[in-house]
Amino acid sequence: MEEKYRFLAVVQKEGKWYVSWCPEIDVASQGETIEEAIENLKEAIELYLKDEDAQIPAAGQVFITTVEVSSHARTYHPVSS
């Protein structure tokens, strides 16, 4: 029977592309839309998992949050979407 795995997917706009990244196994891909970036990431993860030496992290609790920091020496440049 085929095993199913659940991984995080982080998607960020970079120029005209959406870059998708799986932090647990450090695999990334991209696409012209969010959906395409995620589909391409799924394909990249599947290719990664085909490698006999692929390290699959143990399932556990994942906490995702944001942090706010001050930058005293830099000028703030907001990221546009």
PyMOL Python script that loads the backbone (N, CA, C, O; Angstrom):
from pymol import cmd

cmd.read_pdbstr("""\
ATOM      1  N   MET A   1       0.834  -1.182   0.000  1.00  0.00           N
ATOM      2  CA  MET A   1       0.000   0.000   0.000  1.00  0.00           C
ATOM      3  C   MET A   1       0.881   1.248   0.000  1.00  0.00           C
ATOM      4  O   MET A   1       1.920   1.286   0.659  1.00  0.00           O
ATOM      5  N   GLU A   2       0.466   2.238  -0.725  1.00  0.00           N
ATOM      6  CA  GLU A   2       1.203   3.486  -0.860  1.00  0.00           C
ATOM      7  C   GLU A   2       1.050   4.339   0.398  1.00  0.00           C
ATOM      8  O   GLU A   2      -0.060   4.523   0.896  1.00  0.00           O
ATOM      9  N   GLU A   3       2.174   4.862   0.913  1.00  0.00           N
ATOM     10  CA  GLU A   3       2.122   5.734   2.081  1.00  0.00           C
ATOM     11  C   GLU A   3       1.832   7.165   1.660  1.00  0.00           C
ATOM     12  O   GLU A   3       2.237   7.601   0.583  1.00  0.00           O
ATOM     13  N   LYS A   4       1.137   7.883   2.510  1.00  0.00           N
ATOM     14  CA  LYS A   4       0.861   9.307   2.282  1.00  0.00           C
ATOM     15  C   LYS A   4       1.646  10.108   3.309  1.00  0.00           C
ATOM     16  O   LYS A   4       1.734   9.728   4.477  1.00  0.00           O
ATOM     17  N   TYR A   5       2.208  11.210   2.863  1.00  0.00           N
ATOM     18  CA  TYR A   5       2.947  12.108   3.740  1.00  0.00           C
ATOM     19  C   TYR A   5       2.342  13.498   3.622  1.00  0.00           C
ATOM     20  O   TYR A   5       1.825  13.874   2.570  1.00  0.00           O
ATOM     21  N   ARG A   6       2.410  14.252   4.702  1.00  0.00           N
ATOM     22  CA  ARG A   6       1.927  15.628   4.704  1.00  0.00           C
ATOM     23  C   ARG A   6       3.119  16.528   5.019  1.00  0.00           C
ATOM     24  O   ARG A   6       3.804  16.344   6.025  1.00  0.00           O
ATOM     25  N   PHE A   7       3.355  17.505   4.141  1.00  0.00           N
ATOM     26  CA  PHE A   7       4.462  18.436   4.307  1.00  0.00           C
ATOM     27  C   PHE A   7       3.943  19.867   4.267  1.00  0.00           C
ATOM     28  O   PHE A   7       2.867  20.137   3.734  1.00  0.00           O
ATOM     29  N   LEU A   8       4.719  20.771   4.836  1.00  0.00           N
ATOM     30  CA  LEU A   8       4.402  22.190   4.741  1.00  0.00           C
ATOM     31  C   LEU A   8       4.782  22.705   3.363  1.00  0.00           C
ATOM     32  O   LEU A   8       5.713  22.203   2.733  1.00  0.00           O
ATOM     33  N   ALA A   9       4.055  23.709   2.905  1.00  0.00           N
ATOM     34  CA  ALA A   9       4.395  24.389   1.661  1.00  0.00           C
ATOM     35  C   ALA A   9       4.338  25.888   1.928  1.00  0.00           C
ATOM     36  O   ALA A   9       3.298  26.422   2.315  1.00  0.00           O
ATOM     37  N   VAL A  10       5.451  26.549   1.719  1.00  0.00           N
ATOM     38  CA  VAL A  10       5.536  27.995   1.873  1.00  0.00           C
ATOM     39  C   VAL A  10       5.610  28.580   0.474  1.00  0.00           C
ATOM     40  O   VAL A  10       6.450  28.174  -0.329  1.00  0.00           O
ATOM     41  N   VAL A  11       4.735  29.532   0.180  1.00  0.00           N
ATOM     42  CA  VAL A  11       4.713  30.135  -1.160  1.00  0.00           C
ATOM     43  C   VAL A  11       4.934  31.632  -1.008  1.00  0.00           C
ATOM     44  O   VAL A  11       4.292  32.297  -0.195  1.00  0.00           O
ATOM     45  N   GLN A  12       5.859  32.142  -1.812  1.00  0.00           N
ATOM     46  CA  GLN A  12       6.201  33.560  -1.762  1.00  0.00           C
ATOM     47  C   GLN A  12       6.362  34.090  -3.172  1.00  0.00           C
ATOM     48  O   GLN A  12       6.938  33.424  -4.032  1.00  0.00           O
ATOM     49  N   LYS A  13       5.855  35.282  -3.408  1.00  0.00           N
ATOM     50  CA  LYS A  13       5.990  35.902  -4.733  1.00  0.00           C
ATOM     51  C   LYS A  13       7.384  36.506  -4.844  1.00  0.00           C
ATOM     52  O   LYS A  13       7.823  37.256  -3.972  1.00  0.00           O
ATOM     53  N   GLU A  14       8.069  36.167  -5.926  1.00  0.00           N
ATOM     54  CA  GLU A  14       9.397  36.716  -6.212  1.00  0.00           C
ATOM     55  C   GLU A  14       9.398  37.168  -7.666  1.00  0.00           C
ATOM     56  O   GLU A  14       9.499  36.352  -8.582  1.00  0.00           O
ATOM     57  N   GLY A  15       9.286  38.463  -7.866  1.00  0.00           N
ATOM     58  CA  GLY A  15       9.186  38.975  -9.229  1.00  0.00           C
ATOM     59  C   GLY A  15       7.878  38.528  -9.837  1.00  0.00           C
ATOM     60  O   GLY A  15       6.815  38.700  -9.240  1.00  0.00           O
ATOM     61  N   LYS A  16       7.953  37.948 -11.038  1.00  0.00           N
ATOM     62  CA  LYS A  16       6.719  37.477 -11.676  1.00  0.00           C
ATOM     63  C   LYS A  16       6.392  36.024 -11.313  1.00  0.00           C
ATOM     64  O   LYS A  16       5.368  35.499 -11.751  1.00  0.00           O
ATOM     65  N   TRP A  17       7.237  35.375 -10.528  1.00  0.00           N
ATOM     66  CA  TRP A  17       7.059  33.968 -10.169  1.00  0.00           C
ATOM     67  C   TRP A  17       6.588  33.818  -8.736  1.00  0.00           C
ATOM     68  O   TRP A  17       6.827  34.682  -7.892  1.00  0.00           O
ATOM     69  N   TYR A  18       5.916  32.708  -8.476  1.00  0.00           N
ATOM     70  CA  TYR A  18       5.620  32.270  -7.117  1.00  0.00           C
ATOM     71  C   TYR A  18       6.582  31.127  -6.821  1.00  0.00           C
ATOM     72  O   TYR A  18       6.641  30.144  -7.561  1.00  0.00           O
ATOM     73  N   VAL A  19       7.325  31.262  -5.748  1.00  0.00           N
ATOM     74  CA  VAL A  19       8.287  30.241  -5.346  1.00  0.00           C
ATOM     75  C   VAL A  19       7.679  29.453  -4.199  1.00  0.00           C
ATOM     76  O   VAL A  19       7.220  30.033  -3.214  1.00  0.00           O
ATOM     77  N   SER A  20       7.674  28.136  -4.325  1.00  0.00           N
ATOM     78  CA  SER A  20       7.138  27.260  -3.288  1.00  0.00           C
ATOM     79  C   SER A  20       8.290  26.470  -2.677  1.00  0.00           C
ATOM     80  O   SER A  20       9.215  26.051  -3.372  1.00  0.00           O
ATOM     81  N   TRP A  21       8.212  26.275  -1.355  1.00  0.00           N
ATOM     82  CA  TRP A  21       9.315  25.643  -0.631  1.00  0.00           C
ATOM     83  C   TRP A  21       8.756  24.749   0.457  1.00  0.00           C
ATOM     84  O   TRP A  21       7.821  25.129   1.162  1.00  0.00           O
ATOM     85  N   CYS A  22       9.321  23.573   0.595  1.00  0.00           N
ATOM     86  CA  CYS A  22       8.977  22.636   1.655  1.00  0.00           C
ATOM     87  C   CYS A  22      10.125  22.658   2.668  1.00  0.00           C
ATOM     88  O   CYS A  22      11.185  22.093   2.401  1.00  0.00           O
ATOM     89  N   PRO A  23       9.931  23.303   3.831  1.00  0.00           N
ATOM     90  CA  PRO A  23      11.032  23.440   4.777  1.00  0.00           C
ATOM     91  C   PRO A  23      11.482  22.134   5.433  1.00  0.00           C
ATOM     92  O   PRO A  23      12.647  22.017   5.813  1.00  0.00           O
ATOM     93  N   GLU A  24      10.597  21.156   5.573  1.00  0.00           N
ATOM     94  CA  GLU A  24      11.002  19.909   6.235  1.00  0.00           C
ATOM     95  C   GLU A  24      12.086  19.161   5.474  1.00  0.00           C
ATOM     96  O   GLU A  24      12.964  18.547   6.081  1.00  0.00           O
ATOM     97  N   ILE A  25      12.027  19.211   4.147  1.00  0.00           N
ATOM     98  CA  ILE A  25      13.018  18.465   3.358  1.00  0.00           C
ATOM     99  C   ILE A  25      13.823  19.378   2.440  1.00  0.00           C
ATOM    100  O   ILE A  25      14.625  18.901   1.637  1.00  0.00           O
ATOM    101  N   ASP A  26      13.613  20.683   2.555  1.00  0.00           N
ATOM    102  CA  ASP A  26      14.345  21.695   1.800  1.00  0.00           C
ATOM    103  C   ASP A  26      14.283  21.459   0.291  1.00  0.00           C
ATOM    104  O   ASP A  26      15.306  21.417  -0.394  1.00  0.00           O
ATOM    105  N   VAL A  27      13.061  21.308  -0.203  1.00  0.00           N
ATOM    106  CA  VAL A  27      12.810  21.153  -1.636  1.00  0.00           C
ATOM    107  C   VAL A  27      12.004  22.367  -2.083  1.00  0.00           C
ATOM    108  O   VAL A  27      11.097  22.807  -1.378  1.00  0.00           O
ATOM    109  N   ALA A  28      12.334  22.909  -3.253  1.00  0.00           N
ATOM    110  CA  ALA A  28      11.641  24.101  -3.744  1.00  0.00           C
ATOM    111  C   ALA A  28      11.279  23.944  -5.212  1.00  0.00           C
ATOM    112  O   ALA A  28      11.848  23.122  -5.932  1.00  0.00           O
ATOM    113  N   SER A  29      10.310  24.762  -5.637  1.00  0.00           N
ATOM    114  CA  SER A  29       9.910  24.824  -7.029  1.00  0.00           C
ATOM    115  C   SER A  29       9.304  26.204  -7.268  1.00  0.00           C
ATOM    116  O   SER A  29       9.376  27.079  -6.404  1.00  0.00           O
ATOM    117  N   GLN A  30       8.712  26.391  -8.435  1.00  0.00           N
ATOM    118  CA  GLN A  30       8.111  27.684  -8.745  1.00  0.00           C
ATOM    119  C   GLN A  30       7.016  27.519  -9.786  1.00  0.00           C
ATOM    120  O   GLN A  30       6.873  26.461 -10.399  1.00  0.00           O
ATOM    121  N   GLY A  31       6.246  28.585  -9.975  1.00  0.00           N
ATOM    122  CA  GLY A  31       5.207  28.584 -10.985  1.00  0.00           C
ATOM    123  C   GLY A  31       4.730  30.002 -11.220  1.00  0.00           C
ATOM    124  O   GLY A  31       5.046  30.909 -10.451  1.00  0.00           O
ATOM    125  N   GLU A  32       3.968  30.189 -12.287  1.00  0.00           N
ATOM    126  CA  GLU A  32       3.454  31.520 -12.608  1.00  0.00           C
ATOM    127  C   GLU A  32       2.244  31.885 -11.762  1.00  0.00           C
ATOM    128  O   GLU A  32       1.886  33.060 -11.676  1.00  0.00           O
ATOM    129  N   THR A  33       1.601  30.889 -11.130  1.00  0.00           N
ATOM    130  CA  THR A  33       0.478  31.117 -10.220  1.00  0.00           C
ATOM    131  C   THR A  33       0.768  30.354  -8.928  1.00  0.00           C
ATOM    132  O   THR A  33       1.643  29.489  -8.891  1.00  0.00           O
ATOM    133  N   ILE A  34       0.029  30.683  -7.875  1.00  0.00           N
ATOM    134  CA  ILE A  34       0.188  29.958  -6.610  1.00  0.00           C
ATOM    135  C   ILE A  34      -0.122  28.485  -6.813  1.00  0.00           C
ATOM    136  O   ILE A  34       0.609  27.619  -6.334  1.00  0.00           O
ATOM    137  N   GLU A  35      -1.199  28.205  -7.517  1.00  0.00           N
ATOM    138  CA  GLU A  35      -1.608  26.809  -7.745  1.00  0.00           C
ATOM    139  C   GLU A  35      -0.535  26.037  -8.505  1.00  0.00           C
ATOM    140  O   GLU A  35      -0.223  24.894  -8.168  1.00  0.00           O
ATOM    141  N   GLU A  36       0.031  26.673  -9.537  1.00  0.00           N
ATOM    142  CA  GLU A  36       1.076  26.012 -10.322  1.00  0.00           C
ATOM    143  C   GLU A  36       2.328  25.788  -9.475  1.00  0.00           C
ATOM    144  O   GLU A  36       2.971  24.745  -9.583  1.00  0.00           O
ATOM    145  N   ALA A  37       2.671  26.752  -8.642  1.00  0.00           N
ATOM    146  CA  ALA A  37       3.839  26.604  -7.771  1.00  0.00           C
ATOM    147  C   ALA A  37       3.658  25.435  -6.805  1.00  0.00           C
ATOM    148  O   ALA A  37       4.598  24.685  -6.544  1.00  0.00           O
ATOM    149  N   ILE A  38       2.441  25.286  -6.277  1.00  0.00           N
ATOM    150  CA  ILE A  38       2.172  24.183  -5.347  1.00  0.00           C
ATOM    151  C   ILE A  38       2.190  22.849  -6.075  1.00  0.00           C
ATOM    152  O   ILE A  38       2.766  21.885  -5.572  1.00  0.00           O
ATOM    153  N   GLU A  39       1.576  22.772  -7.245  1.00  0.00           N
ATOM    154  CA  GLU A  39       1.599  21.523  -8.025  1.00  0.00           C
ATOM    155  C   GLU A  39       3.032  21.142  -8.390  1.00  0.00           C
ATOM    156  O   GLU A  39       3.402  19.971  -8.313  1.00  0.00           O
ATOM    157  N   ASN A  40       3.832  22.121  -8.783  1.00  0.00           N
ATOM    158  CA  ASN A  40       5.224  21.847  -9.124  1.00  0.00           C
ATOM    159  C   ASN A  40       6.017  21.405  -7.896  1.00  0.00           C
ATOM    160  O   ASN A  40       6.921  20.577  -8.007  1.00  0.00           O
ATOM    161  N   LEU A  41       5.682  21.956  -6.723  1.00  0.00           N
ATOM    162  CA  LEU A  41       6.333  21.526  -5.493  1.00  0.00           C
ATOM    163  C   LEU A  41       5.971  20.080  -5.172  1.00  0.00           C
ATOM    164  O   LEU A  41       6.833  19.297  -4.773  1.00  0.00           O
ATOM    165  N   LYS A  42       4.711  19.728  -5.344  1.00  0.00           N
ATOM    166  CA  LYS A  42       4.295  18.334  -5.119  1.00  0.00           C
ATOM    167  C   LYS A  42       5.115  17.390  -5.990  1.00  0.00           C
ATOM    168  O   LYS A  42       5.596  16.361  -5.515  1.00  0.00           O
ATOM    169  N   GLU A  43       5.271  17.737  -7.250  1.00  0.00           N
ATOM    170  CA  GLU A  43       6.058  16.907  -8.170  1.00  0.00           C
ATOM    171  C   GLU A  43       7.508  16.819  -7.707  1.00  0.00           C
ATOM    172  O   GLU A  43       8.107  15.744  -7.741  1.00  0.00           O
ATOM    173  N   ALA A  44       8.070  17.935  -7.278  1.00  0.00           N
ATOM    174  CA  ALA A  44       9.460  17.944  -6.812  1.00  0.00           C
ATOM    175  C   ALA A  44       9.621  17.085  -5.554  1.00  0.00           C
ATOM    176  O   ALA A  44      10.624  16.387  -5.405  1.00  0.00           O
ATOM    177  N   ILE A  45       8.641  17.132  -4.653  1.00  0.00           N
ATOM    178  CA  ILE A  45       8.691  16.312  -3.444  1.00  0.00           C
ATOM    179  C   ILE A  45       8.597  14.834  -3.801  1.00  0.00           C
ATOM    180  O   ILE A  45       9.328  14.011  -3.251  1.00  0.00           O
ATOM    181  N   GLU A  46       7.695  14.498  -4.723  1.00  0.00           N
ATOM    182  CA  GLU A  46       7.570  13.097  -5.151  1.00  0.00           C
ATOM    183  C   GLU A  46       8.875  12.587  -5.749  1.00  0.00           C
ATOM    184  O   GLU A  46       9.273  11.451  -5.492  1.00  0.00           O
ATOM    185  N   LEU A  47       9.542  13.416  -6.541  1.00  0.00           N
ATOM    186  CA  LEU A  47      10.842  13.020  -7.096  1.00  0.00           C
ATOM    187  C   LEU A  47      11.869  12.835  -5.983  1.00  0.00           C
ATOM    188  O   LEU A  47      12.658  11.891  -6.018  1.00  0.00           O
ATOM    189  N   TYR A  48      11.862  13.722  -5.005  1.00  0.00           N
ATOM    190  CA  TYR A  48      12.769  13.605  -3.866  1.00  0.00           C
ATOM    191  C   TYR A  48      12.536  12.292  -3.128  1.00  0.00           C
ATOM    192  O   TYR A  48      13.492  11.610  -2.758  1.00  0.00           O
ATOM    193  N   LEU A  49      11.270  11.931  -2.911  1.00  0.00           N
ATOM    194  CA  LEU A  49      10.939  10.728  -2.150  1.00  0.00           C
ATOM    195  C   LEU A  49      11.293   9.442  -2.885  1.00  0.00           C
ATOM    196  O   LEU A  49      11.411   8.390  -2.256  1.00  0.00           O
ATOM    197  N   LYS A  50      11.464   9.504  -4.205  1.00  0.00           N
ATOM    198  CA  LYS A  50      11.856   8.305  -4.971  1.00  0.00           C
ATOM    199  C   LYS A  50      13.297   7.892  -4.693  1.00  0.00           C
ATOM    200  O   LYS A  50      13.667   6.739  -4.914  1.00  0.00           O
ATOM    201  N   ASP A  51      14.110   8.827  -4.211  1.00  0.00           N
ATOM    202  CA  ASP A  51      15.507   8.532  -3.900  1.00  0.00           C
ATOM    203  C   ASP A  51      15.552   7.605  -2.679  1.00  0.00           C
ATOM    204  O   ASP A  51      14.949   7.904  -1.648  1.00  0.00           O
ATOM    205  N   GLU A  52      16.261   6.493  -2.799  1.00  0.00           N
ATOM    206  CA  GLU A  52      16.353   5.529  -1.703  1.00  0.00           C
ATOM    207  C   GLU A  52      16.960   6.140  -0.445  1.00  0.00           C
ATOM    208  O   GLU A  52      16.664   5.688   0.660  1.00  0.00           O
ATOM    209  N   ASP A  53      17.801   7.154  -0.594  1.00  0.00           N
ATOM    210  CA  ASP A  53      18.460   7.784   0.543  1.00  0.00           C
ATOM    211  C   ASP A  53      17.690   8.986   1.090  1.00  0.00           C
ATOM    212  O   ASP A  53      18.194   9.689   1.965  1.00  0.00           O
ATOM    213  N   ALA A  54      16.495   9.227   0.596  1.00  0.00           N
ATOM    214  CA  ALA A  54      15.712  10.388   1.033  1.00  0.00           C
ATOM    215  C   ALA A  54      15.412  10.283   2.528  1.00  0.00           C
ATOM    216  O   ALA A  54      14.982   9.236   3.013  1.00  0.00           O
ATOM    217  N   GLN A  55      15.638  11.354   3.234  1.00  0.00           N
ATOM    218  CA  GLN A  55      15.351  11.417   4.655  1.00  0.00           C
ATOM    219  C   GLN A  55      13.963  12.022   4.849  1.00  0.00           C
ATOM    220  O   GLN A  55      13.725  13.178   4.500  1.00  0.00           O
ATOM    221  N   ILE A  56      13.060  11.240   5.402  1.00  0.00           N
ATOM    222  CA  ILE A  56      11.699  11.708   5.634  1.00  0.00           C
ATOM    223  C   ILE A  56      11.572  12.003   7.125  1.00  0.00           C
ATOM    224  O   ILE A  56      11.739  11.106   7.951  1.00  0.00           O
ATOM    225  N   PRO A  57      11.279  13.246   7.473  1.00  0.00           N
ATOM    226  CA  PRO A  57      11.189  13.594   8.892  1.00  0.00           C
ATOM    227  C   PRO A  57      10.021  12.897   9.568  1.00  0.00           C
ATOM    228  O   PRO A  57       8.993  12.633   8.945  1.00  0.00           O
ATOM    229  N   ALA A  58      10.192  12.604  10.847  1.00  0.00           N
ATOM    230  CA  ALA A  58       9.114  11.993  11.617  1.00  0.00           C
ATOM    231  C   ALA A  58       7.979  12.990  11.762  1.00  0.00           C
ATOM    232  O   ALA A  58       8.205  14.190  11.923  1.00  0.00           O
ATOM    233  N   ALA A  59       6.770  12.484  11.704  1.00  0.00           N
ATOM    234  CA  ALA A  59       5.603  13.348  11.871  1.00  0.00           C
ATOM    235  C   ALA A  59       5.579  13.876  13.294  1.00  0.00           C
ATOM    236  O   ALA A  59       5.886  13.153  14.242  1.00  0.00           O
ATOM    237  N   GLY A  60       5.223  15.099  13.431  1.00  0.00           N
ATOM    238  CA  GLY A  60       5.157  15.714  14.759  1.00  0.00           C
ATOM    239  C   GLY A  60       4.395  17.010  14.678  1.00  0.00           C
ATOM    240  O   GLY A  60       3.851  17.371  13.634  1.00  0.00           O
ATOM    241  N   GLN A  61       4.366  17.695  15.779  1.00  0.00           N
ATOM    242  CA  GLN A  61       3.671  18.970  15.803  1.00  0.00           C
ATOM    243  C   GLN A  61       4.526  20.028  15.129  1.00  0.00           C
ATOM    244  O   GLN A  61       5.737  20.101  15.338  1.00  0.00           O
ATOM    245  N   VAL A  62       3.884  20.828  14.331  1.00  0.00           N
ATOM    246  CA  VAL A  62       4.545  21.936  13.651  1.00  0.00           C
ATOM    247  C   VAL A  62       3.854  23.216  14.096  1.00  0.00           C
ATOM    248  O   VAL A  62       2.626  23.300  14.113  1.00  0.00           O
ATOM    249  N   PHE A  63       4.644  24.192  14.450  1.00  0.00           N
ATOM    250  CA  PHE A  63       4.102  25.487  14.847  1.00  0.00           C
ATOM    251  C   PHE A  63       4.575  26.527  13.851  1.00  0.00           C
ATOM    252  O   PHE A  63       5.774  26.674  13.615  1.00  0.00           O
ATOM    253  N   ILE A  64       3.636  27.244  13.271  1.00  0.00           N
ATOM    254  CA  ILE A  64       3.959  28.285  12.304  1.00  0.00           C
ATOM    255  C   ILE A  64       3.471  29.603  12.876  1.00  0.00           C
ATOM    256  O   ILE A  64       2.332  29.717  13.329  1.00  0.00           O
ATOM    257  N   THR A  65       4.336  30.582  12.849  1.00  0.00           N
ATOM    258  CA  THR A  65       3.977  31.892  13.363  1.00  0.00           C
ATOM    259  C   THR A  65       4.783  32.949  12.626  1.00  0.00           C
ATOM    260  O   THR A  65       5.616  32.630  11.777  1.00  0.00           O
ATOM    261  N   THR A  66       4.538  34.169  12.947  1.00  0.00           N
ATOM    262  CA  THR A  66       5.347  35.261  12.420  1.00  0.00           C
ATOM    263  C   THR A  66       6.014  35.947  13.601  1.00  0.00           C
ATOM    264  O   THR A  66       5.532  35.862  14.730  1.00  0.00           O
ATOM    265  N   VAL A  67       7.103  36.613  13.342  1.00  0.00           N
ATOM    266  CA  VAL A  67       7.780  37.393  14.366  1.00  0.00           C
ATOM    267  C   VAL A  67       7.982  38.794  13.830  1.00  0.00           C
ATOM    268  O   VAL A  67       8.121  38.995  12.623  1.00  0.00           O
ATOM    269  N   GLU A  68       7.999  39.758  14.725  1.00  0.00           N
ATOM    270  CA  GLU A  68       8.230  41.137  14.337  1.00  0.00           C
ATOM    271  C   GLU A  68       9.531  41.593  14.994  1.00  0.00           C
ATOM    272  O   GLU A  68       9.728  41.420  16.196  1.00  0.00           O
ATOM    273  N   VAL A  69      10.403  42.171  14.195  1.00  0.00           N
ATOM    274  CA  VAL A  69      11.683  42.661  14.708  1.00  0.00           C
ATOM    275  C   VAL A  69      11.879  44.098  14.262  1.00  0.00           C
ATOM    276  O   VAL A  69      11.304  44.538  13.267  1.00  0.00           O
ATOM    277  N   SER A  70      12.689  44.815  15.002  1.00  0.00           N
ATOM    278  CA  SER A  70      13.034  46.185  14.634  1.00  0.00           C
ATOM    279  C   SER A  70      14.348  46.186  13.889  1.00  0.00           C
ATOM    280  O   SER A  70      15.272  45.442  14.218  1.00  0.00           O
ATOM    281  N   SER A  71      14.415  47.021  12.896  1.00  0.00           N
ATOM    282  CA  SER A  71      15.650  47.179  12.145  1.00  0.00           C
ATOM    283  C   SER A  71      16.104  48.620  12.331  1.00  0.00           C
ATOM    284  O   SER A  71      15.601  49.522  11.661  1.00  0.00           O
ATOM    285  N   HIS A  72      17.038  48.837  13.224  1.00  0.00           N
ATOM    286  CA  HIS A  72      17.469  50.180  13.576  1.00  0.00           C
ATOM    287  C   HIS A  72      18.369  50.802  12.515  1.00  0.00           C
ATOM    288  O   HIS A  72      18.366  52.021  12.345  1.00  0.00           O
ATOM    289  N   ALA A  73      19.126  49.999  11.811  1.00  0.00           N
ATOM    290  CA  ALA A  73      20.111  50.545  10.893  1.00  0.00           C
ATOM    291  C   ALA A  73      19.669  50.518   9.433  1.00  0.00           C
ATOM    292  O   ALA A  73      20.391  51.010   8.566  1.00  0.00           O
ATOM    293  N   ARG A  74      18.523  49.967   9.150  1.00  0.00           N
ATOM    294  CA  ARG A  74      18.085  49.818   7.756  1.00  0.00           C
ATOM    295  C   ARG A  74      16.853  50.646   7.483  1.00  0.00           C
ATOM    296  O   ARG A  74      16.072  50.944   8.387  1.00  0.00           O
ATOM    297  N   THR A  75      16.691  51.007   6.254  1.00  0.00           N
ATOM    298  CA  THR A  75      15.475  51.678   5.823  1.00  0.00           C
ATOM    299  C   THR A  75      14.444  50.617   5.480  1.00  0.00           C
ATOM    300  O   THR A  75      14.761  49.632   4.813  1.00  0.00           O
ATOM    301  N   TYR A  76      13.241  50.808   5.923  1.00  0.00           N
ATOM    302  CA  TYR A  76      12.163  49.849   5.701  1.00  0.00           C
ATOM    303  C   TYR A  76      11.696  49.918   4.257  1.00  0.00           C
ATOM    304  O   TYR A  76      11.393  51.000   3.754  1.00  0.00           O
ATOM    305  N   HIS A  77      11.634  48.781   3.588  1.00  0.00           N
ATOM    306  CA  HIS A  77      11.119  48.674   2.223  1.00  0.00           C
ATOM    307  C   HIS A  77      10.007  47.636   2.243  1.00  0.00           C
ATOM    308  O   HIS A  77      10.293  46.440   2.291  1.00  0.00           O
ATOM    309  N   PRO A  78       8.737  48.062   2.206  1.00  0.00           N
ATOM    310  CA  PRO A  78       7.643  47.091   2.240  1.00  0.00           C
ATOM    311  C   PRO A  78       7.664  46.190   1.009  1.00  0.00           C
ATOM    312  O   PRO A  78       8.031  46.613  -0.087  1.00  0.00           O
ATOM    313  N   VAL A  79       7.266  44.956   1.215  1.00  0.00           N
ATOM    314  CA  VAL A  79       7.179  43.978   0.136  1.00  0.00           C
ATOM    315  C   VAL A  79       5.820  44.105  -0.503  1.00  0.00           C
ATOM    316  O   VAL A  79       4.801  44.015   0.182  1.00  0.00           O
ATOM    317  N   SER A  80       5.787  44.310  -1.790  1.00  0.00           N
ATOM    318  CA  SER A  80       4.496  44.400  -2.481  1.00  0.00           C
ATOM    319  C   SER A  80       4.107  43.053  -3.033  1.00  0.00           C
ATOM    320  O   SER A  80       4.965  42.252  -3.404  1.00  0.00           O
ATOM    321  N   SER A  81       2.832  42.804  -3.087  1.00  0.00           N
ATOM    322  CA  SER A  81       2.366  41.515  -3.594  1.00  0.00           C
ATOM    323  C   SER A  81       1.866  41.617  -4.994  1.00  0.00           C
ATOM    324  O   SER A  81       1.436  40.618  -5.570  1.00  0.00           O
TER     325      SER A  81
END
""", "prot")
cmd.dss("prot")
cmd.show_as("cartoon", "prot")
cmd.util.cbc("prot")
cmd.orient("prot")
